[in-house]
Amino acid sequence: MTTGVMLFPIFVRQGKSRTRFKVGYINQTGNVVIDPKYDEGTNFYEGLASVKVGNRWGIINFAGDFLIQPSTWGWCRFREGLASISVKGKWGIIDRRGEFVVTPRYDYIGPFRDGLAVFGLGEANHRRYGFLNKNGSEAIPPVFHDAEEFSEGLAAVRVGELWGYVATSGVFQITPQFDGSGKGKRWPDTRAGRFVEGFAPVWVGQDQYRFIDTTGAFAFDVTFGDANSFCESRAVVEQHNRYGFIDTDGMMVIECRFSLVRDFSEGLARVKEGENKLGTIAPSGFIDSHGKMVLPPYFYSAASFRNGLCFVETEDSIGYIDRRGEFVWQGPHVEYGVLL
């Protein structure tokens, strides 16, 4: 992967139809680097992107050269040099050459984090989860009723109706004690969150979330109606059906005044102040880490900033904006495919 290089997928309308498009790639200044010739395409991860030709997916590099020729039925994303991929309903793991490290035999495999990937065996209602290492061995056997990715050396796992956290050794660092019964108003989101900056949100019943530290002790003496893991030292929280942000001291640094928020990314977070109404969608803008609206509400929809650009939609167009809110690339609106 070339240092400092990043490409972004664009969706170029073919004719007048909003459902017909081709995918190409631009650089950070908006110049087309790979011509629009694919039927679908993802973002680049670790210097590689999945693209679709006809009904088959392959993997390209920044030059647009196929490292893995179109041959599979699904896209994949590389993380830590490997990618999980579904083939005819079963999941396996490939390396950057497209060779299988794990042949497709699992019912689910997640992405790698901290050198381990969640895997699942069995039908959805009776599935058990464990973790694979990069050699394809079952480092932690499938004994859990649910499991999340590792983060900061810990992974949330569920035993029965209780969530706890295991270390990469598979030993519980925080014993199962947090309710995962799904009795909250946001079922099935009564799950334990990822550890970020030493804290994770957990559901404590009665439609309330709290944050814990890596010992399992409650970190802040406050509860929320909803909560995300921290991102850039800010965590999304909800009180009275409005959203705001706390810092890693548990202090409310951006009051709960938004109808929608997204995690911070590169110092900016997408927010909505108004409510969607029948036939209309409240516009989105972007705030900084202090809550100041730095890009006014104008966008019909928006992703998060990534490598200096953000994919957005207006009423009649799609494109990428920079941190000033100016378009570096813009095209007619299409019902685009995979971005991720």
PyMOL commands that set and color helices and strands:
alter all, ss='L'
color gray80, all
select helices_A, chain A and resi 124-126
alter helices_A, ss='H'
color red, helices_A
select strands_A, chain A and resi 8-13+21-26+32-38+40-41+49-53+56-60+66-72+83-87+90-94+100-106+108-113+116-121+128-133+138-144+146-151+154-159+162-167+172-179+200-203+209-212+226-227+235-239+242-246+252-258+260-261+269-272+284-287+293-299+301-302+310-313+317-321+327-332
alter strands_A, ss='S'
color yellow, strands_A
deselect
rebuild
show_as cartoon
